[in-house]
Amino acid sequence: MPADAQINALKAVANGLALTAPPQRVTDFIASRFGLNATQLADLVTTGFDGASLAEWTAYLTQQRQELLDIQGIVPSYVIYSDVHGVDQMAGLKTYLAYRNADPNSAEAKLGARIEFHGQIRSAISALKQGHHLEAVGAAILTGLAVRGKATKGSGDQGIDFIGKKSLIELEAAFRSGGIPKVRSFPGDSTFVLGSSKAARNGNRPVLSPVAVRELVGGWLIQRSQAGLWREQGIQLLSPIQMVLLTTYRLSDDAKRLCNALGVQVWNFPETIALVCLSAPASVFNEDVGTPQFLPDKFRAWWNEFQCDRLAAPVAAS
């Protein structure tokens, strides 16, 4: 097994790659770091180098990415992926996004253009003073993704912190039985997003237990029942619903497994940063005025609209 110093040195070089670093084979990256000659490079591919196989050396790099994402909540600057020939490649994140889709109007292109500000976006999210501010960010993201989003008021919200609603299949009302309704909404026309927000305090990231996931799923069950306070938004027993857990906590391994098993989509720091890049208006990134940059005051103004326009829970019948 290689010495820790060697492993750490390789990780440090990988972590220092620029977002725009060009693609290279993982074998070439490792060979370059350790100054391997052609014979040693061939050995790396077949039998390994310094007590570790190529797969093990690659695993050290992917493990670091996982630790950055899960433990530190940081967007890594590099990506390891298999190309069309099944060869492991390593590239900067922006390079990889461009590789995924060359269409300048694609989501990947928009994400790639803004992701260089990931550290500033993370700082702005960390600086949120109240948990309900994070809820408003969730609602803003949904609306920016063409899902009509609203944050809920905290009192009696039955565990649902923000709600999104998106047209599922648009059907012309003239082809429905009955008259043309004033509100063009029918059962089954919409898919819903129900979100729960858990904000860490004072820059700390304690571990979030599975209890929070169970609470969210409990909220999902309640909203499908006659007791659901948010049924007035159109949620019915068989309405398609996506559950989202938006959090700046770290998730325990058990919580992650539970989310995966139950189909709960997790928006932690890295995911939320990417979603801000995809959903925020041009003003947040100064794109409508001049040189692109992330503007914290515009970011706050964006989500604050949803802070000021929350859904109040209807009064339950006594």
C-alpha positions as CSV (number, residue, x, y, z in Angstrom):
1,M,0.0,0.0,0.0
2,P,1.3,3.5,-0.8
3,A,2.4,5.8,2.0
4,D,-0.1,8.3,3.2
5,A,2.2,11.1,2.1
6,Q,2.0,9.9,-1.5
7,I,-1.8,9.5,-1.4
8,N,-2.2,13.0,0.1
9,A,0.2,14.5,-2.4
10,L,-1.9,13.0,-5.3
11,K,-5.1,14.3,-3.7
12,A,-3.6,17.8,-3.3
13,V,-2.7,18.0,-6.9
14,A,-6.2,16.8,-8.0
15,N,-7.8,19.3,-5.6
16,G,-5.8,22.1,-7.1
17,L,-7.0,21.4,-10.7
18,A,-8.7,24.4,-12.3
19,L,-12.3,24.2,-13.2
20,T,-11.2,24.5,-16.8
21,A,-8.5,21.8,-16.7
22,P,-8.6,19.9,-20.0
23,P,-9.4,16.1,-19.9
24,Q,-6.7,13.6,-19.5
25,R,-6.6,9.9,-18.7
26,V,-6.4,9.2,-15.0
27,T,-3.4,7.0,-15.8
28,D,-1.6,10.0,-17.3
29,F,-2.5,12.2,-14.4
30,I,-1.0,9.7,-11.9
31,A,2.0,9.1,-14.1
32,S,2.7,12.8,-14.4
33,R,2.4,13.3,-10.6
34,F,4.9,10.6,-9.8
35,G,7.1,11.1,-12.9
36,L,6.6,7.6,-14.2
37,N,8.4,6.5,-17.4
38,A,6.7,4.5,-20.2
39,T,7.5,1.2,-18.6
40,Q,6.2,2.2,-15.2
41,L,3.1,3.6,-16.8
42,A,2.5,0.3,-18.5
43,D,3.0,-1.4,-15.1
44,L,0.5,1.0,-13.6
45,V,-2.2,-0.2,-16.0
46,T,-1.5,-3.9,-15.6
47,T,-0.1,-4.6,-12.2
48,G,-0.2,-1.3,-10.4
49,F,2.3,1.1,-8.9
50,D,3.9,1.2,-5.4
51,G,1.6,-1.4,-4.0
52,A,-1.7,-0.1,-5.4
53,S,-3.6,-1.0,-8.5
54,L,-4.9,1.6,-10.9
55,A,-8.4,1.1,-9.6
56,E,-7.1,1.8,-6.0
57,W,-5.3,4.9,-7.1
58,T,-8.4,6.1,-8.9
59,A,-10.4,5.3,-5.8
60,Y,-8.3,7.6,-3.7
61,L,-9.3,10.5,-6.0
62,T,-12.9,9.6,-6.1
63,Q,-13.0,9.2,-2.3
64,Q,-11.6,12.7,-2.0
65,R,-14.5,14.0,-4.2
66,Q,-17.0,12.2,-2.0
67,E,-15.5,13.6,1.2
68,L,-15.6,17.2,-0.2
69,L,-19.2,16.8,-1.3
70,D,-20.6,14.9,1.7
71,I,-18.5,16.0,4.7
72,Q,-17.3,19.5,3.8
73,G,-20.2,20.4,1.5
74,I,-17.8,21.8,-1.1
75,V,-18.0,21.5,-4.8
76,P,-14.8,19.7,-6.1
77,S,-13.0,21.4,-9.0
78,Y,-12.5,18.1,-10.8
79,V,-14.5,15.2,-12.1
80,I,-13.6,11.6,-12.9
81,Y,-15.7,10.0,-15.5
82,S,-15.6,7.2,-18.2
83,D,-15.5,8.4,-21.8
84,V,-17.3,6.7,-24.7
85,H,-14.5,4.1,-24.9
86,G,-14.9,3.2,-21.2
87,V,-11.5,4.9,-20.3
88,D,-11.4,6.8,-17.0
89,Q,-10.8,10.5,-17.7
90,M,-10.1,13.4,-15.3
91,A,-11.1,17.0,-16.1
92,G,-12.0,20.3,-14.5
93,L,-15.7,20.6,-13.6
94,K,-16.5,23.3,-16.2
95,T,-14.7,21.2,-18.9
96,Y,-16.8,18.2,-17.9
97,L,-20.0,20.1,-18.1
98,A,-19.1,21.3,-21.6
99,Y,-18.3,17.7,-22.5
100,R,-21.7,16.6,-21.4
101,N,-23.5,19.0,-23.7
102,A,-22.1,21.4,-26.3
103,D,-25.4,23.2,-26.7
104,P,-24.8,26.8,-25.5
105,N,-28.4,27.0,-24.4
106,S,-28.4,23.8,-22.4
107,A,-28.7,23.6,-18.6
108,E,-25.1,22.3,-18.5
109,A,-23.8,25.3,-20.3
110,K,-25.7,27.7,-17.9
111,L,-24.4,25.7,-14.9
112,G,-20.8,25.8,-16.4
113,A,-20.9,29.5,-16.9
114,R,-21.9,30.2,-13.3
115,I,-20.2,27.4,-11.3
116,E,-17.0,29.4,-10.9
117,F,-18.8,31.4,-8.3
118,H,-19.6,28.2,-6.2
119,G,-17.5,29.3,-3.2
120,Q,-19.3,32.7,-3.0
121,I,-22.7,31.0,-3.4
122,R,-21.8,28.6,-0.6
123,S,-20.8,31.6,1.7
124,A,-24.1,33.3,0.9
125,I,-26.1,30.2,1.9
126,S,-24.0,29.7,5.0
127,A,-24.6,33.4,6.0
128,L,-28.4,32.9,6.1
129,K,-29.4,34.0,9.6
130,Q,-32.7,32.0,10.0
131,G,-33.9,28.6,9.0
132,H,-36.9,30.2,7.3
133,H,-34.6,32.0,5.0
134,L,-33.4,28.7,3.7
135,E,-37.0,27.7,3.1
136,A,-37.4,30.9,1.0
137,V,-34.3,29.9,-1.0
138,G,-36.0,26.5,-1.7
139,A,-39.1,28.2,-3.0
140,A,-37.1,30.6,-5.2
141,I,-35.2,27.7,-6.7
142,L,-38.4,25.9,-7.6
143,T,-39.9,28.9,-9.3
144,G,-36.6,29.5,-11.1
145,L,-36.9,25.9,-12.4
146,A,-40.4,26.6,-13.8
147,V,-42.1,25.0,-10.8
148,R,-44.3,27.6,-9.1
149,G,-42.9,27.7,-5.6
150,K,-44.0,29.0,-2.2
151,A,-42.6,28.9,1.2
152,T,-45.0,28.1,4.0
153,K,-45.5,30.0,7.3
154,G,-43.9,28.2,10.2
155,S,-47.0,27.8,12.4
156,G,-48.7,24.5,11.9
157,D,-47.2,23.7,8.6
158,Q,-47.3,19.9,9.2
159,G,-43.6,19.5,8.4
160,I,-43.8,21.1,4.9
161,D,-41.6,24.1,4.5
162,F,-42.0,24.9,0.8
163,I,-44.3,23.7,-1.9
164,G,-43.9,23.6,-5.7
165,K,-46.5,22.9,-8.4
166,K,-45.8,22.2,-12.0
167,S,-48.1,21.4,-14.9
168,L,-47.9,17.7,-15.7
169,I,-49.8,17.4,-19.0
170,E,-51.5,20.5,-20.4
171,L,-55.0,19.5,-21.6
172,E,-57.2,22.1,-23.3
173,A,-60.3,22.8,-21.2
174,A,-62.5,22.8,-24.2
175,F,-62.1,19.1,-24.5
176,R,-63.2,18.4,-20.9
177,S,-66.7,17.5,-19.9
178,G,-68.6,20.4,-18.4
179,G,-68.1,24.1,-18.9
180,I,-64.9,26.1,-19.1
181,P,-63.7,26.6,-15.5
182,K,-62.6,30.0,-14.2
183,V,-59.5,28.3,-12.8
184,R,-58.0,26.1,-15.4
185,S,-57.0,23.3,-13.1
186,F,-58.2,19.7,-12.9
187,P,-57.3,16.8,-10.8
188,G,-54.1,15.1,-12.0
189,D,-53.0,18.0,-14.0
190,S,-50.0,18.9,-11.7
191,T,-47.1,17.3,-10.1
192,F,-46.1,18.6,-6.7
193,V,-42.8,19.2,-4.8
194,L,-43.0,19.1,-1.0
195,G,-39.9,20.2,0.7
196,S,-38.5,20.3,4.2
197,S,-35.7,22.6,5.2
198,K,-33.1,22.1,8.0
199,A,-30.6,24.9,8.4
200,A,-27.5,24.5,10.5
201,R,-26.5,27.4,12.8
202,N,-23.3,29.4,13.3
203,G,-21.4,27.9,10.4
204,N,-21.4,24.4,12.0
205,R,-22.6,21.3,10.2
206,P,-23.9,18.8,12.7
207,V,-25.0,15.4,11.5
208,L,-28.7,15.1,10.5
209,S,-30.3,11.9,11.7
210,P,-32.9,9.7,9.9
211,V,-35.5,11.3,12.2
212,A,-35.7,14.4,9.9
213,V,-36.3,12.1,6.9
214,R,-39.0,10.3,8.7
215,E,-40.7,13.6,9.5
216,L,-40.6,14.6,5.9
217,V,-42.1,11.3,4.8
218,G,-44.7,11.7,7.5
219,G,-45.6,15.1,6.1
220,W,-45.9,13.5,2.6
221,L,-48.4,10.9,4.0
222,I,-50.4,13.6,5.9
223,Q,-50.7,15.8,2.8
224,R,-52.2,12.8,0.8
225,S,-54.8,12.3,3.5
226,Q,-58.0,14.2,4.4
227,A,-56.0,15.8,7.3
228,G,-53.5,17.5,5.0
229,L,-53.5,21.3,5.4
230,W,-52.1,21.9,1.9
231,R,-54.8,20.0,0.1
232,E,-56.2,23.4,-1.0
233,Q,-53.1,23.6,-3.2
234,G,-54.5,20.8,-5.3
235,I,-52.7,17.8,-3.7
236,Q,-54.8,14.6,-3.8
237,L,-54.4,11.0,-2.9
238,L,-52.8,9.9,-6.2
239,S,-51.1,13.2,-7.2
240,P,-47.5,12.7,-8.2
241,I,-45.3,14.1,-5.5
242,Q,-41.5,14.6,-5.2
243,M,-40.1,14.9,-1.7
244,V,-37.1,17.2,-1.2
245,L,-34.9,17.6,1.8
246,L,-33.0,21.0,1.7
247,T,-30.4,21.1,4.4
248,T,-27.0,22.6,5.3
249,Y,-26.5,19.8,7.9
250,R,-24.4,16.8,7.1
251,L,-26.5,13.7,6.5
252,S,-25.7,10.6,8.5
253,D,-25.1,7.4,6.5
254,D,-28.4,6.1,7.8
255,A,-30.2,9.3,6.7
256,K,-28.7,9.0,3.2
257,R,-29.7,5.4,2.9
258,L,-33.2,6.2,4.0
259,C,-33.5,9.1,1.5
260,N,-32.3,6.8,-1.3
261,A,-34.7,4.0,-0.3
262,L,-37.7,6.3,-0.1
263,G,-36.9,8.5,-3.2
264,V,-36.3,11.7,-1.2
265,Q,-34.1,14.1,-3.2
266,V,-31.4,15.7,-1.1
267,W,-30.4,19.3,-1.7
268,N,-27.3,19.8,0.4
269,F,-24.7,22.5,-0.1
270,P,-23.3,21.2,-3.5
271,E,-26.8,20.4,-4.9
272,T,-28.2,23.8,-3.7
273,I,-25.2,25.6,-5.2
274,A,-25.9,23.9,-8.6
275,L,-29.6,24.7,-8.4
276,V,-28.9,28.3,-7.6
277,C,-26.8,28.5,-10.7
278,L,-29.6,26.9,-12.8
279,S,-32.5,28.8,-11.4
280,A,-31.4,32.3,-10.3
281,P,-32.2,35.3,-12.6
282,A,-29.4,37.0,-14.6
283,S,-29.3,39.9,-12.1
284,V,-27.9,37.6,-9.4
285,F,-24.8,37.0,-11.6
286,N,-24.6,40.5,-13.0
287,E,-25.2,39.0,-16.5
288,D,-27.7,41.7,-17.5
289,V,-25.3,44.6,-16.8
290,G,-21.6,43.7,-17.2
291,T,-18.9,41.3,-16.2
292,P,-20.4,38.2,-14.7
293,Q,-20.0,38.0,-10.9
294,F,-22.0,36.8,-8.0
295,L,-23.9,39.6,-6.2
296,P,-24.9,38.6,-2.6
297,D,-27.3,41.5,-2.4
298,K,-29.1,40.5,-5.6
299,F,-29.2,36.9,-4.3
300,R,-30.9,38.1,-1.1
301,A,-33.4,40.2,-3.0
302,W,-34.3,37.2,-5.2
303,W,-35.1,34.8,-2.4
304,N,-36.5,37.5,-0.1
305,E,-39.5,37.8,-2.5
306,F,-40.6,34.4,-1.4
307,Q,-39.8,35.2,2.3
308,C,-42.4,38.0,2.0
309,D,-45.0,35.9,0.2
310,R,-45.5,32.8,2.2
311,L,-48.5,30.4,2.3
312,A,-50.4,30.5,5.5
313,A,-51.8,27.2,6.7
314,P,-55.6,27.2,6.5
315,V,-57.4,27.0,9.8
316,A,-58.3,23.4,10.5
317,A,-61.9,22.6,11.2
318,S,-62.6,22.1,14.9
